[in-house]
């Protein structure tokens, strides 16, 4: 009986994890996994990253890219969560422009090249408190998450990084589970803007950042996701 209970618990835990394996552009998702998204190390078991100082915090990839999607500036761009975002917490989106002369399939995105372009974070309740439910976290239990590509962003090839920070076990340092992936896109019809507030992965977060910790009690009344502010162009 104890063995059966352990197996059921393990299965439930595995089911609760997720991966981001498809891009979705203006509401239309790619048909196959890992088309324009670099295959991640959790492609078989859906586990997350817990060490923000690991190289895995950048793209968590297990192999190089092979295809690039085209997206117009000003369009909706996002990722499909397989099977859904099943842990509460913020979802953030970053982009990094591929340098001229570099191959988007193999460029590793190292250095201060990432800027935040979207965020789905906590929404305080009418009473001002934050809960661990869907009312506070709009991305919770969603099958896809999206942002709007800034209309004024410079055209070119980019890595686009999705990051879902699961806070359900984040009462202590190192407890946050981060589910992430990097897609490959070519932005068309853009402007001339490029952000100046750039960060690196690893490097953008510290393990004791308040945004990587969660308190069930006392009830939190505010929350800010880690990393820079969103650049909107």
Secondary structure, DSSP 8 states (H G I E B T S, - for coil): -HHHHHHHHHHHHHHH--EEEEEEETTEE-SSTTSSB--BTTTTT---B--TTSGGGT--BSS-----EEEETTSEEEEEEES---S-S-EEEEEEE--TT--TTT----SS-EEEEEEE-B---TTS---SSTTTBTTTT-SEEEEE--TTBB-EEEEEEEEEEE-TTTTSTT--EEEEEEEEEEEES-BSB--S--B-TTTS--TT-GGG---TTTT-S----SSS-----
